[in-house]
Amino acid sequence: MVSSTRFTLVLAAVAVAAVSALPDGAPLDACVKGNKPNHSKIPAQPLNTLPYRIVASSSQYQAGSTITVTISGANLKGFFLQARDVASGGWLGSFKETPGAVNVLPECSAATHADNRDKVSVTLHWTAPADAAPGQVFFTGSIVKDYSTFWADVIAEAPQ
């Protein structure tokens, strides 16, 4: 009896871990939880140890313009990036979905990974709203190397 109860508890714990691994990207509630993945109580790594480069092709936008954002460096499992207006801090524009590689969260101008396979580089395409006045945008979020190793509040480099 005790052995079957232990087996059931272990099986339940494995099922919960598998469901919470989020292999197809950050959930919608990531939009309002800031830039820290919900990985138990594991703290983010210090930003000065970030082994990745996050680079935007520009920080300036006009109505309908497109900016490319590239994440590169060591292998990574996942990411969550949001586009934010420099002046207001509000969500802005939209990312292009890339089937099998990039999922989008249009509710909060964000992009996330579409699977949990290792990636050496990720290229995202962001488009400013068609009716936007010229302005500045920045890209911020988190990069996940593995479940217990991630960096939060990363900000993409961009030419001024």
C-alpha positions in Angstrom: 0.0 0.0 0.0 2.8 2.4 1.0 4.7 1.6 -2.2 1.8 2.3 -4.5 1.0 5.6 -2.7 4.7 6.7 -3.2 4.6 5.7 -6.8 1.4 7.7 -7.3 2.9 10.7 -5.6 6.0 10.5 -7.7 4.0 10.1 -10.9 1.8 13.1 -10.0 4.9 15.2 -9.3 6.5 14.3 -12.7 3.2 15.2 -14.4 3.1 18.6 -12.7 6.7 19.3 -13.7 6.1 18.3 -17.3 3.0 20.5 -17.6 4.7 23.5 -16.0 7.8 23.3 -18.2 6.1 25.5 -20.8 8.0 24.2 -23.9 5.9 26.3 -26.3 6.7 29.6 -24.7 5.7 32.0 -22.0 2.0 32.1 -21.0 -0.2 35.1 -21.5 0.1 36.1 -17.9 3.8 36.7 -18.5 2.6 40.0 -20.0 1.7 41.4 -16.6 4.2 39.6 -14.3 7.2 41.5 -15.4 10.2 40.0 -17.0 11.0 37.2 -14.6 10.0 33.6 -15.7 7.8 31.8 -13.2 10.5 29.2 -12.4 9.6 28.5 -8.7 11.6 30.7 -6.4 14.8 30.5 -8.5 16.5 33.9 -8.7 17.6 35.4 -12.0 21.3 35.5 -12.9 23.1 38.8 -12.6 22.9 40.8 -15.8 26.7 41.2 -15.9 26.9 37.4 -16.5 24.6 37.4 -19.5 26.2 35.2 -22.2 23.9 36.5 -25.0 23.7 39.6 -27.1 20.3 41.0 -27.8 20.5 43.6 -30.6 17.8 45.7 -32.3 18.5 47.1 -35.7 17.1 50.5 -34.5 15.5 52.2 -31.6 13.6 54.7 -33.9 10.3 53.8 -35.6 7.8 55.4 -37.9 4.3 54.2 -38.8 4.5 50.7 -40.1 8.3 50.4 -40.0 10.0 47.1 -39.1 12.8 46.5 -36.7 14.8 43.3 -36.5 15.8 42.0 -33.0 18.4 39.2 -32.8 19.3 37.1 -29.8 22.6 35.3 -30.1 25.4 33.6 -28.1 25.4 30.4 -26.1 22.6 27.9 -26.5 19.3 29.1 -25.1 16.0 27.3 -24.5 13.6 30.2 -24.3 12.9 33.9 -24.4 10.2 36.5 -23.7 10.7 39.9 -25.3 8.3 42.9 -25.2 8.4 46.0 -27.3 7.9 49.2 -25.2 7.6 52.8 -26.1 10.5 54.8 -24.6 8.3 57.8 -23.8 5.4 56.0 -22.1 6.8 52.6 -21.2 3.6 51.1 -22.7 3.4 48.1 -25.0 3.8 49.0 -28.6 3.4 47.3 -32.0 3.6 43.7 -32.9 6.0 40.9 -33.6 5.7 38.5 -36.6 5.0 34.9 -35.7 7.4 32.3 -37.2 5.8 28.9 -37.1 7.9 26.4 -35.1 10.2 29.1 -33.9 8.5 32.2 -32.5 5.0 32.5 -30.9 3.5 36.0 -30.3 1.5 37.4 -27.5 -0.3 40.3 -29.4 -2.1 41.3 -26.2 1.2 42.8 -24.9 3.4 43.3 -27.9 5.6 40.3 -27.0 7.3 37.3 -28.6 8.3 34.0 -27.0 9.9 30.7 -28.0 7.7 28.1 -29.8 9.6 25.1 -28.5 12.2 24.2 -25.8 14.9 23.0 -28.2 18.3 24.6 -28.0 18.7 27.7 -30.1 22.0 29.4 -31.0 20.3 32.4 -32.5 16.8 33.8 -32.8 15.7 36.6 -35.1 12.5 38.5 -34.4 10.7 41.0 -36.6 8.7 43.8 -34.9 6.4 46.2 -36.7 5.3 49.6 -35.5 1.6 50.4 -35.5 0.3 51.7 -38.9 -1.0 54.9 -37.3 2.0 55.6 -35.0 3.7 58.9 -34.8 7.5 58.7 -35.1 9.1 57.6 -31.8 11.5 55.4 -29.9 11.1 51.8 -28.9 13.1 49.4 -26.6 12.9 45.7 -26.3 13.0 44.1 -22.8 12.4 40.6 -21.4 14.1 37.5 -20.3 16.4 34.8 -21.7 16.3 31.2 -20.5 19.3 28.9 -20.7 17.6 26.2 -18.8 15.0 26.0 -16.1 17.2 27.1 -13.3 19.5 29.5 -15.3 17.9 32.6 -16.7 18.3 36.4 -17.0 15.5 38.8 -16.4 15.1 42.5 -17.3 17.4 42.2 -20.3 17.3 45.2 -22.7 18.3 45.0 -26.3 21.2 47.1 -27.6 20.2 49.5 -30.4 21.9 52.2 -32.4 20.9 55.7 -31.3 
